[in-house]
Amino acid sequence: MDNQFQKAARKSTKIRMAIVGVSGSGKTMTALTAAKGLANGGKIAVVYTESNSIDFYSDLFDFDKKVLEYYSPDEYIKGISMAEDNGYAVVVIDSLSHAWIGKGGLLAMHSREMSSGVGNSFTAWGNVTPEYQRLMDKILNSSIHVIATMRRKTDYVMQENSKGKMAPVKVGLTPVMKPDTEYEFDMVAEMDMQHRFHVSNTKIEWLDGKQVIKPTAKWFEPLRVWLDGEDTIVETVKETFPQAQVVVENLEPEPNPEPLESNLTSETQDLGISNAVPVEIPEPPFGVLDDHMAYDIAYAVKNRDGVMYGTLESTQLVNMHNALAKSIKKTIDEDEKNVKQGKIKAIRSLMAHRNGSNFAHKIKEEK
């Protein structure tokens, strides 16, 4: 029995990366791009769950595929083992979400257990959870790099709208997988509809908070070098995507704010919002937000559900802007005002980035 501690050292370490995003955010493309950067000329395997549509990427990347038709943890484990045994440098799992919701997946296994009369739901999960753990153990202990994609699902909550009535609002986005699965990975990146890759959680200190739109294989090369044990990180990469802040409070106005534009009709129409008309901007303290927040900071501001503003759709941001603009006029507490001002400022910065520098604000007034 080995009863000695060993010196911790990073040498030829393999990454377990999760890429999370809604459909169309670029998860598959980014996963293959990351695999190319990590493989360093080695072979790439793809365990795929959506028929043969992965073939559309064959002109851009050199990889071999295994298409699953049944999504039990055992099938995923076989795919990873096959990649290991055949000398692949990286295995991409696209998508891991099917192991949760797909045919033969964990939810289906739980349903079968319930139908067999084993008892209550808790007892059924007691029989299914070991299979989930087997899959995660395989991913976490694989001898090669593992990149897994996961879809996002949409949650709705009831919130007060601009008419003062309660209405369902899309506010929470969580991965389609067993809760907290993403925290098992060494690195979790979020993708939005602008194909922005944002490292939201990682054990790698220098990579935390980095973000880039449509990363190239070269962007991932410093990670590969670092994982191989090299202490030198390409400084230009570290500096290009500065660490994002996630808390905004007590913001002070920056000098020389640019004036707000008042002609908003065409820009509002571009967002696909009906019955939208420009509205006069309230007087201070709302007016203190005429300048824009730094984009990387605005992107990482989170709502009460922990969802980053930068991952929200433009229509959601506009609705949030309107609600904040209405409520701030009734807010007395100065600290609360500062927080709301920061949120409005972040939304304006994001919308200016998406719609051009002439964007100032868009307020939706429902008739």
C-alpha positions in Angstrom: 0.0 0.0 0.0 1.4 3.4 -1.0 1.4 5.6 2.0 3.6 8.4 0.7 2.5 11.8 -0.6 3.8 12.8 -4.1 4.9 16.1 -5.3 2.2 17.8 -7.4 3.3 18.7 -10.9 1.7 19.6 -14.2 3.1 17.3 -16.9 1.3 16.0 -19.9 -2.1 16.9 -18.3 -5.3 16.3 -20.3 -8.1 18.8 -20.3 -11.7 18.1 -19.7 -13.5 21.0 -21.4 -17.3 21.7 -21.5 -18.8 24.0 -24.1 -22.3 25.2 -23.3 -24.7 27.1 -25.5 -28.1 27.3 -27.2 -28.7 25.8 -30.6 -26.9 27.8 -33.2 -24.3 29.4 -30.9 -21.4 27.5 -32.5 -20.7 24.7 -30.1 -19.8 22.1 -32.6 -17.6 24.4 -34.7 -15.8 25.6 -31.6 -15.3 22.2 -30.1 -13.7 21.0 -33.4 -11.6 24.1 -33.5 -10.4 23.6 -29.9 -9.7 19.9 -30.7 -7.5 20.9 -33.6 -5.5 23.3 -31.4 -5.1 20.7 -28.6 -4.3 17.8 -30.9 -1.1 19.3 -32.3 -1.3 17.3 -35.4 -2.8 14.2 -33.7 -6.0 12.4 -34.6 -9.4 13.8 -33.6 -12.4 11.5 -32.8 -16.0 12.7 -32.5 -18.7 10.9 -30.6 -21.7 12.4 -32.3 -25.4 12.2 -31.4 -27.3 14.1 -34.2 -27.3 11.7 -37.2 -24.6 12.5 -39.8 -24.8 16.3 -39.9 -21.3 16.3 -38.4 -20.2 15.6 -42.0 -20.8 19.2 -42.9 -17.6 20.1 -41.0 -15.4 17.5 -42.9 -14.2 20.2 -45.3 -12.9 22.3 -42.5 -11.5 19.6 -40.1 -9.9 16.2 -40.3 -11.6 13.9 -37.9 -13.2 10.4 -37.5 -16.7 10.0 -36.2 -18.8 7.5 -34.3 -22.5 8.3 -34.6 -24.6 7.1 -31.6 -28.2 6.0 -32.1 -28.7 5.0 -28.5 -27.6 7.4 -25.7 -27.0 5.3 -22.7 -23.9 6.1 -20.6 -22.4 2.8 -21.7 -22.5 3.9 -25.4 -20.6 7.1 -24.6 -18.1 5.1 -22.5 -17.5 2.8 -25.4 -16.9 5.7 -27.8 -14.4 7.3 -25.4 -12.6 4.0 -24.9 -12.5 3.4 -28.7 -10.8 6.8 -29.1 -8.2 6.0 -26.4 -7.4 2.5 -27.7 -6.9 3.7 -31.3 -4.4 6.5 -30.6 -6.6 9.6 -30.9 -5.3 12.8 -29.2 -8.7 14.3 -28.6 -12.3 13.1 -28.4 -15.1 15.5 -28.9 -18.5 14.5 -27.4 -21.2 16.3 -29.3 -23.5 16.4 -27.4 -23.4 15.2 -23.8 -26.9 16.4 -23.3 -28.3 13.4 -25.1 -26.9 11.2 -22.3 -29.5 13.0 -20.2 -32.6 13.5 -22.4 -32.0 11.1 -25.3 -33.2 7.7 -26.2 -31.7 5.3 -23.6 -30.3 8.3 -21.6 -30.4 8.8 -17.9 -34.0 10.2 -17.7 -35.2 7.3 -19.8 -33.4 4.9 -17.4 -35.1 6.6 -14.5 -38.5 6.2 -16.1 -37.9 2.5 -16.7 -36.9 2.1 -13.0 -40.1 3.9 -11.9 -42.2 1.7 -14.3 -40.6 -1.5 -12.8 -42.1 -0.6 -9.4 -38.8 -0.2 -7.5 -40.4 2.4 -5.3 -40.3 6.2 -5.3 -38.2 8.6 -7.5 -35.4 8.7 -5.0 -35.0 5.0 -5.0 -35.1 5.0 -8.8 -32.3 7.6 -9.0 -30.3 5.4 -6.6 -30.2 2.8 -9.3 -29.5 5.2 -12.2 -26.9 7.6 -10.6 -24.1 5.0 -10.6 -24.4 4.8 -14.4 -24.1 8.6 -14.6 -21.1 8.4 -12.3 -19.5 5.7 -14.5 -19.8 8.1 -17.5 -18.3 11.0 -15.6 -15.5 8.9 -14.2 -14.6 7.9 -17.8 -14.5 11.5 -19.0 -12.5 12.7 -16.0 -10.0 9.9 -16.0 -9.6 9.6 -19.8 -6.0 9.3 -21.1 -6.8 11.9 -23.8 -8.3 15.4 -24.1 -12.1 15.4 -23.8 -14.3 18.2 -25.1 -18.0 17.9 -24.4 -20.8 20.1 -25.7 -24.0 20.7 -23.8 -27.1 22.4 -24.9 -28.8 25.2 -22.9 -32.4 25.1 -21.8 -34.6 28.0 -21.1 -36.3 28.7 -17.7 -39.1 31.1 -17.3 -40.1 33.2 -14.2 -43.0 35.6 -13.6 -41.9 39.2 -13.6 -43.7 42.5 -13.7 -43.8 44.0 -17.2 -44.0 47.6 -18.3 -47.8 47.7 -17.7 -47.3 46.5 -14.1 -48.7 43.1 -14.9 -47.0 39.8 -14.1 -45.8 38.0 -17.3 -43.5 35.0 -18.0 -40.0 36.2 -18.8 -37.1 34.0 -20.1 -34.4 34.6 -17.5 -32.5 31.4 -16.6 -30.4 29.3 -18.9 -28.9 26.0 -17.6 -27.2 23.1 -19.3 -29.3 20.2 -20.4 -27.7 17.6 -18.3 -27.8 16.4 -14.7 -27.6 19.5 -12.5 -24.1 20.7 -11.7 -22.4 18.4 -14.3 -20.6 21.4 -15.7 -18.6 21.8 -12.5 -17.0 18.4 -13.0 -15.0 19.8 -15.9 -11.6 21.5 -15.7 -12.9 24.3 -17.9 -16.4 25.5 -18.8 -17.0 27.9 -21.7 -20.3 29.6 -22.6 -21.3 30.3 -26.2 -23.8 33.0 -27.2 -25.5 33.8 -30.5 -22.6 36.1 -31.5 -20.4 32.9 -31.3 -18.6 34.4 -28.3 -16.5 31.9 -26.3 -16.4 32.9 -22.7 -14.5 30.9 -20.0 -16.9 31.1 -17.1 -15.5 28.5 -14.8 -12.1 26.9 -14.8 -9.3 25.5 -12.6 -6.8 27.2 -14.8 -6.2 30.6 -13.2 -4.7 32.5 -16.2 -7.6 31.4 -18.4 -10.4 32.3 -16.1 -12.7 35.0 -17.6 -11.1 35.0 -21.0 -13.4 35.5 -24.0 -13.1 35.7 -27.7 -15.5 35.7 -30.7 -15.0 32.7 -33.0 -11.7 31.4 -31.5 -9.2 29.9 -33.9 -7.2 26.7 -33.3 -4.2 29.0 -32.6 -6.1 30.6 -29.7 -6.1 27.2 -27.9 -2.4 26.5 -28.5 -1.1 28.2 -25.4 -3.4 26.0 -23.4 -1.9 22.9 -25.0 1.6 24.1 -24.3 0.7 24.8 -20.7 -1.0 21.4 -20.3 2.2 19.8 -21.6 4.1 21.3 -18.7 5.6 24.4 -20.1 5.5 27.3 -17.7 5.7 30.1 -20.3 2.3 31.3 -21.5 2.0 33.4 -24.6 1.5 36.8 -23.0 -0.2 38.4 -26.0 -3.0 35.8 -25.6 -3.3 36.5 -21.9 -3.6 40.2 -22.5 -5.9 40.2 -25.5 -8.9 38.8 -23.6 -8.7 40.4 -20.1 -10.5 38.8 -17.2 -14.1 40.0 -17.0 -15.7 41.4 -13.9 -19.0 39.9 -12.8 -20.2 42.4 -10.2 -21.2 45.9 -11.0 -22.1 48.3 -8.2 -21.5 51.9 -7.1 -20.4 52.9 -10.7 -19.2 56.4 -11.3 -19.8 58.1 -14.6 -16.8 58.2 -16.9 -15.5 61.6 -18.2 -16.8 63.1 -21.5 -19.9 61.0 -21.9 -21.3 60.9 -25.5 -24.8 62.3 -25.9 -27.7 59.9 -26.4 -29.4 59.6 -29.7 -33.1 60.2 -29.7 -34.2 58.9 -33.1 -34.6 55.3 -32.3 -37.4 54.0 -34.5 -35.4 52.2 -37.2 -33.1 50.7 -34.7 -36.0 49.4 -32.6 -37.5 47.9 -35.7 -34.2 46.1 -36.4 -34.7 44.3 -33.1 -38.0 42.9 -34.3 -40.0 44.6 -31.6 -43.5 45.6 -32.6 -45.3 48.7 -31.4 -42.0 50.3 -30.3 -41.7 54.1 -30.2 -38.9 56.3 -28.9 -39.4 57.7 -25.5 -37.8 60.8 -23.8 -34.9 60.0 -21.5 -35.7 60.6 -17.8 -33.6 63.3 -16.0 -30.8 62.3 -13.7 -30.0 60.0 -11.9 -30.9 58.1 -15.1 -29.0 60.5 -17.2 -25.7 59.7 -15.5 -25.5 56.6 -17.7 -25.1 58.3 -21.0 -21.6 56.9 -21.4 -21.0 53.2 -22.1 -19.4 50.6 -19.9 -16.4 48.6 -21.1 -17.8 45.8 -23.2 -16.1 42.8 -21.5 -17.4 44.1 -18.1 -20.9 44.6 -19.4 -20.9 41.1 -21.0 -20.2 39.4 -17.7 -22.7 41.3 -15.5 -25.2 38.7 -14.1 -28.8 38.9 -13.3 -30.3 37.5 -10.1 -30.4 34.0 -11.6 -26.6 34.1 -12.4 -27.1 34.5 -16.1 -24.6 36.8 -17.9 -26.2 39.7 -19.7 -24.0 39.0 -22.8 -25.7 35.6 -23.3 -29.2 37.1 -23.4 -31.1 38.0 -26.5 -31.5 41.6 -27.6 -35.2 41.6 -27.0 -34.6 40.4 -23.4 -32.1 43.2 -22.8 -34.5 45.8 -24.1 -37.3 44.6 -21.8 -34.9 44.6 -18.9 -33.8 48.1 -19.8 -37.4 49.4 -19.8 -38.2 47.8 -16.5 -35.1 49.3 -14.9 -35.7 52.7 -16.4 -39.2 52.6 -14.9 -38.2 51.4 -11.5 -35.2 53.6 -11.0 -37.4 56.7 -10.9 -39.2 55.3 -7.8 -36.0 54.1 -6.1 -34.9 56.1 -3.0 -32.0 54.1 -1.7 -28.8 55.5 -3.3 -27.0 52.1 -3.3 -29.9 50.5 -5.0 -29.9 53.3 -7.6 -26.2 52.7 -8.3 -26.8 49.1 -8.9 -29.7 49.7 -11.3 -27.7 52.4 -13.0 -24.8 49.9 -13.6 -27.2 47.4 -15.0 -28.7 49.9 -17.4 -25.3 51.0 -18.4 -24.2 47.4 -19.1 -27.3 46.9 -21.3 -26.6 50.0 -23.3 -23.0 48.9 -23.9 -24.1 45.5 -25.1 -26.7 46.9 -27.4 -24.3 49.5 -28.8 -21.9 46.6 -29.6 -24.6 44.6 -31.3 -26.3 47.4 -33.2 -23.6 49.9 -33.9 -22.1 52.9 -32.1 -25.2 55.1 -32.7 -27.3 53.0 -30.4 -28.2 54.8 -27.2 -31.2 53.1 -25.8 -34.4 51.4 -26.9 -37.5 51.6 -24.9 -40.5 49.4 -25.7 -43.9 51.0 -24.9 -46.7 48.6 -25.3 -50.0 50.1 -26.4 
